[in-house]
Amino acid sequence: MPDTPVRRAPTADLLALLIAHDPADAAEAAARTEMLAFVRSASDPFDRRALPGHVTGSAIIADGAGTAFLLVRHRKLGRWLQPGGHAQADDSSIFATATREAREETGLTVLETPYGEGALHLDVHEIPARNGEPVHRHFDVRFLLTASRMRPRHAVDEVSDAAWFTAPELERMELDHSLRRALVRARLVLQSVVAREEN
């Protein structure tokens, strides 16, 4: 079933989430500014057919201590990425999009939300033209989820593999700079959560 525009995810809720988010650095602050301008001007910011782009949701999945992260290998791009994708009509929010995509692309069913439903990281990136789709932009809202380090399974066509990687392993991989920044932020958040629980 093809993706369709979200009709029940309120744009006002998305704007409130973006406004509440505290960017970690100048690059993320610029992404937030661009994303806010886009969402305020778009008739349907979730519509994947609209240009110059659309809002997507993705998940940074870690074990509870932040010592390992779960990534998926994108079949067409041939790269390790965080799970995520386009909103669908029955997604109630962009957070719902991210958690649904995480479950579909990794096979994990039990996902915790130590950061709540607030955004962990924001990124705007260009998607190259392919399969009749023109070049466009993804306004990606990333959320932090945790899970036990169960063996993942990849059950969707766009994912060729899914695996857990420790911090040293991630350092040796060729990852997108924005994904690296999101992983660093996730690690810091989880360290603070663990520290609070120990006190």
N, C-alpha and C positions, 0 to 999 in steps of 0.2 A: 504494500500500500504506500503510495508516494506521500512525502511530507506535504502538509497543507498549512496555510497561515494560521497562527494562533488567533482565536477570537475571544477567548475567555481569560487570557492573562492580561490583567489591566496595565496599561502603559503608566498610569499614575503610580502603581506599586513599583514598577521598574525604575521610574524616576526617583522615587523615595530611596530605593536601595542604592542607586548611584550617588545621590547627594550625600547619603550617610557614610559612604565609603571613604576611608582615609588612605590616600595613595602612599606607597612606600618610598617612591623616589620620583624624580622629575619625569622620567619616561612614562610612568604609570599615571602621573598627574596629567600629562598631555593626552594620554589615551582616554582618561575620564572626561576631560573637557570636550574632546572630539565626540565621544559617545553620548554625552548629554545633549550636545547640539544636534546630533543625528536623531536621537529619540524624540526630542521636542519638535522636530520638523517632519518626521515620517508619519504617513497616514497609518501604516501598520509596520512597526519596526521589526516584527518577527517574520514577515513575509519573505521567504527565501527567493521569490521571483523578482523582488524589488531591487532597484539599483539606486544608490551605489553599493548597497549591501544590506545586511540584516543582523539582528542580535542572535547570538548563539550562546549555549550554556555548556560548560564543561566542568569536570571534577578533578581535583588533585586528591588522589587516594593514597593514604599512608597507613602504616600500622600505628597502633596507639601511641608509641613512643617517638614516632617520626624517624625511625632508623632505616626504614625501607619504604619505597614508593612503587605503586603499581602503574605501569604504562602499557599502552597498546601500540602495536606496529600497524600503521596505516598502509593498507595494501597498495593503493595507487601512488601515494607519495613516497613509500618505502622508508618511512621515518618513524621513530618512536615518539609518541605524543601522549598527552593526557586524554582519557576518554571524554567524548562530548559530541555535540552536533546541533542540528537544527531543531527548532521548536515544532511541535505538532499540535493539532487542533484541540486535543484533550489535555494538554499540559496547562495546569492552573497558574504556573509562574515559571520564570526562567530557572529557578532553583529546581522545580519539578522536572524541567527538561534535562538539567545536568544529572540528577539522580537516576532518571529513567535511562539516559544514555549510558551511565556508568554500569547499571545492572545489565543492560543489553550487551555491552561490549566486553564485559569481564566475566559475566555469569555469576557474580557475587550478589547475594540476596540480602545479606545483613550488613547495612552501612550505617555508621554512627555520624553524628554531626556535632563535633566538639566546639565548632565555631558558630553554631546556630545556622540560620539561613542567610546570614550576611555574606557579602562578597568577600572572597579572600584576595582576589587579584583581577585586574582588568587589562585587556589587551585588544588592540586593533591591528589586524594584519590583512594582507592582500592574498586572495585566492586566485591562482592562475586560471585562465580559460581552459575548459575541457568539457567534452561530451555535450557540446552545443551551448554551454553556459559561458557567458562573457566573464572577463576579469571583474571581480567584485571584492568587497571587504567584509570581513567577519568582525563584528563588535562583540568580543567574547567576554562573558562574565564567568569567572571561575570560582568554584566553591570548594571548601575543604571537607572531605569525608574520610573516615577511618574504617578499617576492617581488619579482621584477623588474617594472617598470612596464609590463607587457603590457596590451593592451586586454582588459578583462574582458568576460564575457558573462553575461547573466542567463538561466538556463534552467529556473527553477522558478517556479511560479505566484505564490508570495507575494512575489516580487521583481519590480519593474517597471523597475529600472535599476541599474547598478553603475558606479562611476566613481572615479578617483583625484582627491584634493584635496590641494593644498599647504597648509602651515600658515596662510598669510595667507587663503586661501580658506575654510578651516575657521573662522577667527575671525569671518568675516562671516556664517556660517550659523547658523540656529536649531537648535542641537543640545541634547540632553538633558545636564543638568549632570553626571550620572554618566559619560556617554560622554566629555565634555570632560576629566574628571579622569583617565579611563583613557588618553586620548590624550596628556595631559601626562606621565603616568608612563611610557608607552611611549617617548616622545621622550627622556626622561632616561635610560632603560635603554639605548637604542640609542646615545646620545651616549657613555655610559660604555664600551660595547662597542667603538665606533670608536676612542675614546681609548686603550684597552688594546691594540688592534691596531696603532696607530701607534707605541707605545712599544717 
